[in-house]
């Protein structure tokens, strides 16, 4: 698996996705603090006190070939604005999930997420040769669900009682995917939308 998925930089007009490193800690804490993203009960965003564990877990999973985490940099300001990753890597079946994504409040609804997802999808389908790319989110995370649908993904279903969070709440997980046969149309749609400006 580690030979199929390896660290790489992905660059667009608005953002650069670079391999996550422990040296990004301070900048990631600053980004997550913009809006105190960890206070959203239906998301999992690292806090200043959990960032070390967050980085360690992400890099351990990368070493095992299970994920490929990125730090997201806004090109206009050269500032770190969030993180995302390929995860649940299935090299044998050429499948990945794009997830563990979060952005500083100032970067939301700016077009940054759309371009970042476009870069990840293009790499997955055109370089890695994926046959499907998956997205998962909390049932109650309606902004995330709507954003995934706007990308062109289709809902596969809902995993009921999929997880138990730190507060003991049961999480229903909504699963979406884009297939390789759909990528050409999805790509055309995303490129058209990016030319017209940020998705609202």
Order of alpha helices (4+ residues) and beta strands (2+ residues): beta-beta-alpha-alpha-beta-beta-beta-alpha-beta-alpha-beta-beta-alpha
